[in-house]
Amino acid sequence: MVLSRGWSLFLIGVGVWTWAIWPRFGLAIWNDARAWAGGTVGGSAPTGFFWIHLLLIAAALVIGTTVGVLGIRGWRAARRASRR
């Protein structure tokens, strides 16, 4: 299956958007007092709040990267198909 250029651009955009949004969210979680047992940012053990959000952020980045790569591959395949 070859994706159209429009859908490929959409997938690339989703990948870029994911990398623009989720690291910022990770920084917000890091700076949240609920993420740390002692309430001091980075000064004590991380809580479950921190770990579950870290897992969600990691999963989102993996999925976003995969979608972006599929978009790039789709764009290249559509370009090759249009040359023929």
PDB file as gemmi writes it, atoms N, CA and C in Angstrom:
CRYST1    1.000    1.000    1.000  90.00  90.00  90.00 P 1                      
ATOM      1  N   MET A   1       0.836  -1.166   0.000  1.00  0.00           N  
ATOM      2  CA  MET A   1       0.000   0.000   0.000  1.00  0.00           C  
ATOM      3  C   MET A   1       0.886   1.236   0.000  1.00  0.00           C  
ATOM      4  N   VAL A   2       0.537   2.196  -0.812  1.00  0.00           N  
ATOM      5  CA  VAL A   2       1.259   3.456  -0.860  1.00  0.00           C  
ATOM      6  C   VAL A   2       0.332   4.554  -0.353  1.00  0.00           C  
ATOM      7  N   LEU A   3       0.791   5.287   0.633  1.00  0.00           N  
ATOM      8  CA  LEU A   3       0.015   6.408   1.169  1.00  0.00           C  
ATOM      9  C   LEU A   3       0.080   7.588   0.210  1.00  0.00           C  
ATOM     10  N   SER A   4      -0.964   8.374   0.208  1.00  0.00           N  
ATOM     11  CA  SER A   4      -0.917   9.599  -0.584  1.00  0.00           C  
ATOM     12  C   SER A   4       0.029  10.582   0.101  1.00  0.00           C  
ATOM     13  N   ARG A   5       0.446  11.587  -0.640  1.00  0.00           N  
ATOM     14  CA  ARG A   5       1.337  12.592  -0.049  1.00  0.00           C  
ATOM     15  C   ARG A   5       0.642  13.350   1.068  1.00  0.00           C  
ATOM     16  N   GLY A   6      -0.655  13.587   0.909  1.00  0.00           N  
ATOM     17  CA  GLY A   6      -1.404  14.296   1.945  1.00  0.00           C  
ATOM     18  C   GLY A   6      -1.425  13.539   3.265  1.00  0.00           C  
ATOM     19  N   TRP A   7      -1.724  12.243   3.199  1.00  0.00           N  
ATOM     20  CA  TRP A   7      -1.735  11.440   4.424  1.00  0.00           C  
ATOM     21  C   TRP A   7      -0.328  11.292   4.995  1.00  0.00           C  
ATOM     22  N   SER A   8       0.646  11.192   4.119  1.00  0.00           N  
ATOM     23  CA  SER A   8       2.032  11.106   4.595  1.00  0.00           C  
ATOM     24  C   SER A   8       2.430  12.368   5.343  1.00  0.00           C  
ATOM     25  N   LEU A   9       2.051  13.529   4.805  1.00  0.00           N  
ATOM     26  CA  LEU A   9       2.340  14.794   5.495  1.00  0.00           C  
ATOM     27  C   LEU A   9       1.613  14.871   6.836  1.00  0.00           C  
ATOM     28  N   PHE A  10       0.392  14.377   6.868  1.00  0.00           N  
ATOM     29  CA  PHE A  10      -0.360  14.347   8.119  1.00  0.00           C  
ATOM     30  C   PHE A  10       0.377  13.515   9.165  1.00  0.00           C  
ATOM     31  N   LEU A  11       0.843  12.338   8.784  1.00  0.00           N  
ATOM     32  CA  LEU A  11       1.558  11.468   9.721  1.00  0.00           C  
ATOM     33  C   LEU A  11       2.871  12.107  10.179  1.00  0.00           C  
ATOM     34  N   ILE A  12       3.574  12.750   9.282  1.00  0.00           N  
ATOM     35  CA  ILE A  12       4.802  13.460   9.650  1.00  0.00           C  
ATOM     36  C   ILE A  12       4.463  14.572  10.642  1.00  0.00           C  
ATOM     37  N   GLY A  13       3.388  15.296  10.377  1.00  0.00           N  
ATOM     38  CA  GLY A  13       2.959  16.356  11.285  1.00  0.00           C  
ATOM     39  C   GLY A  13       2.619  15.836  12.668  1.00  0.00           C  
ATOM     40  N   VAL A  14       1.965  14.681  12.734  1.00  0.00           N  
ATOM     41  CA  VAL A  14       1.647  14.077  14.035  1.00  0.00           C  
ATOM     42  C   VAL A  14       2.934  13.731  14.773  1.00  0.00           C  
ATOM     43  N   GLY A  15       3.912  13.187  14.068  1.00  0.00           N  
ATOM     44  CA  GLY A  15       5.192  12.863  14.695  1.00  0.00           C  
ATOM     45  C   GLY A  15       5.901  14.095  15.228  1.00  0.00           C  
ATOM     46  N   VAL A  16       5.907  15.157  14.451  1.00  0.00           N  
ATOM     47  CA  VAL A  16       6.538  16.411  14.888  1.00  0.00           C  
ATOM     48  C   VAL A  16       5.779  16.993  16.073  1.00  0.00           C  
ATOM     49  N   TRP A  17       4.453  17.010  15.987  1.00  0.00           N  
ATOM     50  CA  TRP A  17       3.621  17.530  17.074  1.00  0.00           C  
ATOM     51  C   TRP A  17       3.889  16.772  18.379  1.00  0.00           C  
ATOM     52  N   THR A  18       4.006  15.458  18.279  1.00  0.00           N  
ATOM     53  CA  THR A  18       4.276  14.636  19.456  1.00  0.00           C  
ATOM     54  C   THR A  18       5.573  15.064  20.123  1.00  0.00           C  
ATOM     55  N   TRP A  19       6.606  15.280  19.325  1.00  0.00           N  
ATOM     56  CA  TRP A  19       7.904  15.680  19.885  1.00  0.00           C  
ATOM     57  C   TRP A  19       7.909  17.127  20.359  1.00  0.00           C  
ATOM     58  N   ALA A  20       6.978  17.926  19.867  1.00  0.00           N  
ATOM     59  CA  ALA A  20       6.886  19.311  20.338  1.00  0.00           C  
ATOM     60  C   ALA A  20       6.143  19.399  21.668  1.00  0.00           C  
ATOM     61  N   ILE A  21       5.170  18.531  21.893  1.00  0.00           N  
ATOM     62  CA  ILE A  21       4.297  18.620  23.062  1.00  0.00           C  
ATOM     63  C   ILE A  21       4.774  17.791  24.249  1.00  0.00           C  
ATOM     64  N   TRP A  22       5.076  16.530  24.045  1.00  0.00           N  
ATOM     65  CA  TRP A  22       5.320  15.627  25.172  1.00  0.00           C  
ATOM     66  C   TRP A  22       6.564  15.944  25.994  1.00  0.00           C  
ATOM     67  N   PRO A  23       7.683  16.351  25.406  1.00  0.00           N  
ATOM     68  CA  PRO A  23       8.817  16.722  26.277  1.00  0.00           C  
ATOM     69  C   PRO A  23       8.476  17.896  27.203  1.00  0.00           C  
ATOM     70  N   ARG A  24       7.687  18.834  26.730  1.00  0.00           N  
ATOM     71  CA  ARG A  24       7.261  19.950  27.576  1.00  0.00           C  
ATOM     72  C   ARG A  24       6.391  19.463  28.731  1.00  0.00           C  
ATOM     73  N   PHE A  25       5.526  18.496  28.437  1.00  0.00           N  
ATOM     74  CA  PHE A  25       4.699  17.894  29.478  1.00  0.00           C  
ATOM     75  C   PHE A  25       5.584  17.170  30.501  1.00  0.00           C  
ATOM     76  N   GLY A  26       6.635  16.513  30.017  1.00  0.00           N  
ATOM     77  CA  GLY A  26       7.572  15.850  30.931  1.00  0.00           C  
ATOM     78  C   GLY A  26       8.243  16.830  31.872  1.00  0.00           C  
ATOM     79  N   LEU A  27       8.592  17.980  31.355  1.00  0.00           N  
ATOM     80  CA  LEU A  27       9.188  19.018  32.199  1.00  0.00           C  
ATOM     81  C   LEU A  27       8.191  19.503  33.252  1.00  0.00           C  
ATOM     82  N   ALA A  28       6.932  19.632  32.862  1.00  0.00           N  
ATOM     83  CA  ALA A  28       5.902  20.047  33.821  1.00  0.00           C  
ATOM     84  C   ALA A  28       5.726  19.000  34.917  1.00  0.00           C  
ATOM     85  N   ILE A  29       5.763  17.724  34.567  1.00  0.00           N  
ATOM     86  CA  ILE A  29       5.649  16.662  35.574  1.00  0.00           C  
ATOM     87  C   ILE A  29       6.867  16.684  36.487  1.00  0.00           C  
ATOM     88  N   TRP A  30       8.056  16.870  35.925  1.00  0.00           N  
ATOM     89  CA  TRP A  30       9.274  16.938  36.726  1.00  0.00           C  
ATOM     90  C   TRP A  30       9.178  18.045  37.782  1.00  0.00           C  
ATOM     91  N   ASN A  31       8.623  19.177  37.391  1.00  0.00           N  
ATOM     92  CA  ASN A  31       8.539  20.326  38.291  1.00  0.00           C  
ATOM     93  C   ASN A  31       7.319  20.304  39.210  1.00  0.00           C  
ATOM     94  N   ASP A  32       6.504  19.275  39.145  1.00  0.00           N  
ATOM     95  CA  ASP A  32       5.314  19.145  39.976  1.00  0.00           C  
ATOM     96  C   ASP A  32       5.694  18.510  41.318  1.00  0.00           C  
ATOM     97  N   ALA A  33       5.291  19.138  42.395  1.00  0.00           N  
ATOM     98  CA  ALA A  33       5.628  18.615  43.732  1.00  0.00           C  
ATOM     99  C   ALA A  33       5.021  17.241  43.975  1.00  0.00           C  
ATOM    100  N   ARG A  34       3.908  16.908  43.298  1.00  0.00           N  
ATOM    101  CA  ARG A  34       3.291  15.588  43.468  1.00  0.00           C  
ATOM    102  C   ARG A  34       4.168  14.462  42.929  1.00  0.00           C  
ATOM    103  N   ALA A  35       5.155  14.792  42.112  1.00  0.00           N  
ATOM    104  CA  ALA A  35       6.025  13.779  41.528  1.00  0.00           C  
ATOM    105  C   ALA A  35       7.123  13.323  42.483  1.00  0.00           C  
ATOM    106  N   TRP A  36       7.247  14.000  43.613  1.00  0.00           N  
ATOM    107  CA  TRP A  36       8.349  13.713  44.531  1.00  0.00           C  
ATOM    108  C   TRP A  36       7.816  13.443  45.932  1.00  0.00           C  
ATOM    109  N   ALA A  37       8.352  12.419  46.581  1.00  0.00           N  
ATOM    110  CA  ALA A  37       7.860  11.982  47.896  1.00  0.00           C  
ATOM    111  C   ALA A  37       7.968  13.088  48.939  1.00  0.00           C  
ATOM    112  N   GLY A  38       9.034  13.840  48.910  1.00  0.00           N  
ATOM    113  CA  GLY A  38       9.223  14.891  49.899  1.00  0.00           C  
ATOM    114  C   GLY A  38       8.617  16.219  49.494  1.00  0.00           C  
ATOM    115  N   GLY A  39       8.055  16.288  48.308  1.00  0.00           N  
ATOM    116  CA  GLY A  39       7.470  17.528  47.828  1.00  0.00           C  
ATOM    117  C   GLY A  39       8.475  18.504  47.244  1.00  0.00           C  
ATOM    118  N   THR A  40       9.764  18.186  47.380  1.00  0.00           N  
ATOM    119  CA  THR A  40      10.817  19.029  46.825  1.00  0.00           C  
ATOM    120  C   THR A  40      11.218  18.469  45.465  1.00  0.00           C  
ATOM    121  N   VAL A  41      11.192  19.297  44.463  1.00  0.00           N  
ATOM    122  CA  VAL A  41      11.473  18.855  43.099  1.00  0.00           C  
ATOM    123  C   VAL A  41      12.884  18.294  43.004  1.00  0.00           C  
ATOM    124  N   GLY A  42      12.967  17.029  42.636  1.00  0.00           N  
ATOM    125  CA  GLY A  42      14.248  16.362  42.456  1.00  0.00           C  
ATOM    126  C   GLY A  42      14.993  16.069  43.744  1.00  0.00           C  
ATOM    127  N   GLY A  43      14.426  16.428  44.889  1.00  0.00           N  
ATOM    128  CA  GLY A  43      15.136  16.275  46.154  1.00  0.00           C  
ATOM    129  C   GLY A  43      14.818  15.011  46.917  1.00  0.00           C  
ATOM    130  N   SER A  44      13.911  14.189  46.402  1.00  0.00           N  
ATOM    131  CA  SER A  44      13.536  12.954  47.083  1.00  0.00           C  
ATOM    132  C   SER A  44      13.162  11.909  46.054  1.00  0.00           C  
ATOM    133  N   ALA A  45      12.669  10.785  46.538  1.00  0.00           N  
ATOM    134  CA  ALA A  45      12.327   9.680  45.641  1.00  0.00           C  
ATOM    135  C   ALA A  45      11.105  10.030  44.793  1.00  0.00           C  
ATOM    136  N   PRO A  46      11.107   9.594  43.531  1.00  0.00           N  
ATOM    137  CA  PRO A  46       9.933   9.828  42.687  1.00  0.00           C  
ATOM    138  C   PRO A  46       8.737   9.001  43.164  1.00  0.00           C  
ATOM    139  N   THR A  47       7.551   9.537  42.976  1.00  0.00           N  
ATOM    140  CA  THR A  47       6.320   8.849  43.378  1.00  0.00           C  
ATOM    141  C   THR A  47       5.726   8.090  42.192  1.00  0.00           C  
ATOM    142  N   GLY A  48       4.641   7.380  42.467  1.00  0.00           N  
ATOM    143  CA  GLY A  48       3.920   6.687  41.411  1.00  0.00           C  
ATOM    144  C   GLY A  48       3.403   7.651  40.352  1.00  0.00           C  
ATOM    145  N   PHE A  49       3.028   8.852  40.777  1.00  0.00           N  
ATOM    146  CA  PHE A  49       2.580   9.908  39.869  1.00  0.00           C  
ATOM    147  C   PHE A  49       3.658  10.180  38.820  1.00  0.00           C  
ATOM    148  N   PHE A  50       4.883  10.280  39.267  1.00  0.00           N  
ATOM    149  CA  PHE A  50       6.014  10.524  38.362  1.00  0.00           C  
ATOM    150  C   PHE A  50       6.200   9.354  37.405  1.00  0.00           C  
ATOM    151  N   TRP A  51       6.224   8.126  37.940  1.00  0.00           N  
ATOM    152  CA  TRP A  51       6.521   6.957  37.120  1.00  0.00           C  
ATOM    153  C   TRP A  51       5.450   6.688  36.075  1.00  0.00           C  
ATOM    154  N   ILE A  52       4.177   6.840  36.448  1.00  0.00           N  
ATOM    155  CA  ILE A  52       3.131   6.565  35.472  1.00  0.00           C  
ATOM    156  C   ILE A  52       3.149   7.607  34.359  1.00  0.00           C  
ATOM    157  N   HIS A  53       3.435   8.850  34.710  1.00  0.00           N  
ATOM    158  CA  HIS A  53       3.513   9.876  33.673  1.00  0.00           C  
ATOM    159  C   HIS A  53       4.759   9.691  32.805  1.00  0.00           C  
ATOM    160  N   LEU A  54       5.845   9.259  33.392  1.00  0.00           N  
ATOM    161  CA  LEU A  54       7.040   8.963  32.606  1.00  0.00           C  
ATOM    162  C   LEU A  54       6.747   7.848  31.599  1.00  0.00           C  
ATOM    163  N   LEU A  55       6.020   6.824  32.036  1.00  0.00           N  
ATOM    164  CA  LEU A  55       5.644   5.731  31.144  1.00  0.00           C  
ATOM    165  C   LEU A  55       4.737   6.232  30.012  1.00  0.00           C  
ATOM    166  N   LEU A  56       3.763   7.066  30.347  1.00  0.00           N  
ATOM    167  CA  LEU A  56       2.867   7.622  29.324  1.00  0.00           C  
ATOM    168  C   LEU A  56       3.627   8.478  28.316  1.00  0.00           C  
ATOM    169  N   ILE A  57       4.548   9.288  28.799  1.00  0.00           N  
ATOM    170  CA  ILE A  57       5.338  10.142  27.905  1.00  0.00           C  
ATOM    171  C   ILE A  57       6.221   9.297  26.992  1.00  0.00           C  
ATOM    172  N   ALA A  58       6.869   8.280  27.559  1.00  0.00           N  
ATOM    173  CA  ALA A  58       7.726   7.408  26.750  1.00  0.00           C  
ATOM    174  C   ALA A  58       6.911   6.689  25.677  1.00  0.00           C  
ATOM    175  N   ALA A  59       5.744   6.175  26.042  1.00  0.00           N  
ATOM    176  CA  ALA A  59       4.893   5.483  25.070  1.00  0.00           C  
ATOM    177  C   ALA A  59       4.444   6.442  23.969  1.00  0.00           C  
ATOM    178  N   ALA A  60       4.056   7.653  24.340  1.00  0.00           N  
ATOM    179  CA  ALA A  60       3.618   8.643  23.348  1.00  0.00           C  
ATOM    180  C   ALA A  60       4.747   8.992  22.389  1.00  0.00           C  
ATOM    181  N   LEU A  61       5.964   9.124  22.902  1.00  0.00           N  
ATOM    182  CA  LEU A  61       7.093   9.452  22.039  1.00  0.00           C  
ATOM    183  C   LEU A  61       7.437   8.304  21.095  1.00  0.00           C  
ATOM    184  N   VAL A  62       7.336   7.078  21.584  1.00  0.00           N  
ATOM    185  CA  VAL A  62       7.596   5.917  20.716  1.00  0.00           C  
ATOM    186  C   VAL A  62       6.538   5.844  19.615  1.00  0.00           C  
ATOM    187  N   ILE A  63       5.273   6.009  19.990  1.00  0.00           N  
ATOM    188  CA  ILE A  63       4.200   5.964  19.002  1.00  0.00           C  
ATOM    189  C   ILE A  63       4.332   7.123  18.014  1.00  0.00           C  
ATOM    190  N   GLY A  64       4.603   8.312  18.506  1.00  0.00           N  
ATOM    191  CA  GLY A  64       4.762   9.473  17.633  1.00  0.00           C  
ATOM    192  C   GLY A  64       5.925   9.318  16.667  1.00  0.00           C  
ATOM    193  N   THR A  65       7.025   8.764  17.161  1.00  0.00           N  
ATOM    194  CA  THR A  65       8.178   8.524  16.301  1.00  0.00           C  
ATOM    195  C   THR A  65       7.834   7.510  15.215  1.00  0.00           C  
ATOM    196  N   THR A  66       7.146   6.440  15.603  1.00  0.00           N  
ATOM    197  CA  THR A  66       6.749   5.412  14.641  1.00  0.00           C  
ATOM    198  C   THR A  66       5.833   5.993  13.572  1.00  0.00           C  
ATOM    199  N   VAL A  67       4.855   6.787  13.990  1.00  0.00           N  
ATOM    200  CA  VAL A  67       3.934   7.407  13.041  1.00  0.00           C  
ATOM    201  C   VAL A  67       4.691   8.352  12.107  1.00  0.00           C  
ATOM    202  N   GLY A  68       5.611   9.141  12.648  1.00  0.00           N  
ATOM    203  CA  GLY A  68       6.406  10.049  11.818  1.00  0.00           C  
ATOM    204  C   GLY A  68       7.261   9.316  10.804  1.00  0.00           C  
ATOM    205  N   VAL A  69       7.883   8.224  11.230  1.00  0.00           N  
ATOM    206  CA  VAL A  69       8.703   7.420  10.323  1.00  0.00           C  
ATOM    207  C   VAL A  69       7.837   6.808   9.224  1.00  0.00           C  
ATOM    208  N   LEU A  70       6.649   6.327   9.588  1.00  0.00           N  
ATOM    209  CA  LEU A  70       5.737   5.799   8.564  1.00  0.00           C  
ATOM    210  C   LEU A  70       5.341   6.886   7.574  1.00  0.00           C  
ATOM    211  N   GLY A  71       5.147   8.098   8.064  1.00  0.00           N  
ATOM    212  CA  GLY A  71       4.837   9.213   7.176  1.00  0.00           C  
ATOM    213  C   GLY A  71       5.972   9.508   6.209  1.00  0.00           C  
ATOM    214  N   ILE A  72       7.190   9.500   6.714  1.00  0.00           N  
ATOM    215  CA  ILE A  72       8.355   9.742   5.851  1.00  0.00           C  
ATOM    216  C   ILE A  72       8.478   8.639   4.806  1.00  0.00           C  
ATOM    217  N   ARG A  73       8.294   7.394   5.238  1.00  0.00           N  
ATOM    218  CA  ARG A  73       8.372   6.284   4.287  1.00  0.00           C  
ATOM    219  C   ARG A  73       7.251   6.360   3.255  1.00  0.00           C  
ATOM    220  N   GLY A  74       6.059   6.765   3.712  1.00  0.00           N  
ATOM    221  CA  GLY A  74       4.942   6.929   2.783  1.00  0.00           C  
ATOM    222  C   GLY A  74       5.201   8.035   1.781  1.00  0.00           C  
ATOM    223  N   TRP A  75       5.775   9.146   2.242  1.00  0.00           N  
ATOM    224  CA  TRP A  75       6.113  10.272   1.348  1.00  0.00           C  
ATOM    225  C   TRP A  75       7.109   9.814   0.281  1.00  0.00           C  
ATOM    226  N   ARG A  76       8.137   9.102   0.721  1.00  0.00           N  
ATOM    227  CA  ARG A  76       9.148   8.620  -0.232  1.00  0.00           C  
ATOM    228  C   ARG A  76       8.552   7.642  -1.234  1.00  0.00           C  
ATOM    229  N   ALA A  77       7.689   6.743  -0.762  1.00  0.00           N  
ATOM    230  CA  ALA A  77       7.063   5.759  -1.660  1.00  0.00           C  
ATOM    231  C   ALA A  77       6.146   6.465  -2.654  1.00  0.00           C  
ATOM    232  N   ALA A  78       5.399   7.460  -2.198  1.00  0.00           N  
ATOM    233  CA  ALA A  78       4.517   8.196  -3.115  1.00  0.00           C  
ATOM    234  C   ALA A  78       5.332   8.942  -4.158  1.00  0.00           C  
ATOM    235  N   ARG A  79       6.472   9.474  -3.752  1.00  0.00           N  
ATOM    236  CA  ARG A  79       7.327  10.196  -4.695  1.00  0.00           C  
ATOM    237  C   ARG A  79       7.908   9.248  -5.732  1.00  0.00           C  
ATOM    238  N   ARG A  80       8.331   8.061  -5.272  1.00  0.00           N  
ATOM    239  CA  ARG A  80       8.845   7.076  -6.225  1.00  0.00           C  
ATOM    240  C   ARG A  80       7.760   6.617  -7.198  1.00  0.00           C  
ATOM    241  N   ALA A  81       6.542   6.433  -6.680  1.00  0.00           N  
ATOM    242  CA  ALA A  81       5.426   5.984  -7.522  1.00  0.00           C  
ATOM    243  C   ALA A  81       5.061   7.040  -8.565  1.00  0.00           C  
ATOM    244  N   SER A  82       5.181   8.310  -8.210  1.00  0.00           N  
ATOM    245  CA  SER A  82       4.822   9.366  -9.158  1.00  0.00           C  
ATOM    246  C   SER A  82       5.871   9.533 -10.256  1.00  0.00           C  
ATOM    247  N   ARG A  83       7.076   9.080 -10.015  1.00  0.00           N  
ATOM    248  CA  ARG A  83       8.150   9.160 -11.031  1.00  0.00           C  
ATOM    249  C   ARG A  83       7.961   8.134 -12.128  1.00  0.00           C  
ATOM    250  N   ARG A  84       7.249   7.064 -11.818  1.00  0.00           N  
ATOM    251  CA  ARG A  84       7.096   5.973 -12.800  1.00  0.00           C  
ATOM    252  C   ARG A  84       6.123   6.283 -13.854  1.00  0.00           C  
TER     253      ARG A  84                                                      
END                                                                             
